Amino acid sequence: RKEVEQDPGPFNVPEGATVAFNCTYSNSASQSFFWYRQDCRKEPKLLMSVYSSGNEDGRFTAQLNRASQYISLLIRDSKLSDSATYLCVKEDSSYKLIFGSGTRLLVRP
Amino acid sequence: EAGVTQFPSHSVIEKGQTVTLRCDPISGHDNLYWYRRVMGKEIKFLLHFVKESKQDESGMPNNRFLAERTGGTYSTLKVQPAELEDSGVYFCASSLAGLLETQYFGPGTRLLVL
């Protein structure tokens, strides 16, 4: 079983839609969690860290549920520029990042 | 401020040849990581340097891979001899020392072994 599991998608949504991505992880010792964004043929870039209390950055909201080992990302009012692959990532105790396979989002006009 | 840079951006080699990838981290970043994404798979950790020391090399696939970071600045990753299954995108990332520091990724080197 993979340490980080994501639905690969693609999620195909119209502009302005709200879309939610989910991710589950194993190994509850993991300390830190992130969402990274990766555009086609580009490097991953940090979108936001994920905290148990939930955190919001503009149109993006991330949530961590440690009891269920579940992470979510909500994107409101989707823009064309949001089209990308969203990577669910955890950091283990030795600081290495463990990636999910990514969820692809396509926002159409 | 310059980001993480990697060279070359692409490399096409034949099975059995040697390839050396280079990563220049962000200036002042003690932590340097190598990751790899092979076709159809998720990005996977290879190894972690703290300055010039290998902190964790648990992700290195086998002894055909050799990473160095002499002087604690740039790093090289050599594959010798290359095999077909080594094809993929090799990413380098760097971060400041300390906990909860963001890892910044380079653009990657796309390696194709024929």
Interface residues (C-beta under 8 A of the other chain):
Chain A: K2 V4 S32 K42 E43 P44 K45 L46 S49 L87 S94 Y95 K96 L97 I98 F99 G100 S101 G102
Chain B: N31 Y33 Y35 K41 E42 I43 K44 F45 H48 Q55 D56 G59 F91 A93 S95 L100 T102 Q103 Y104 F105 G106 P107 G108
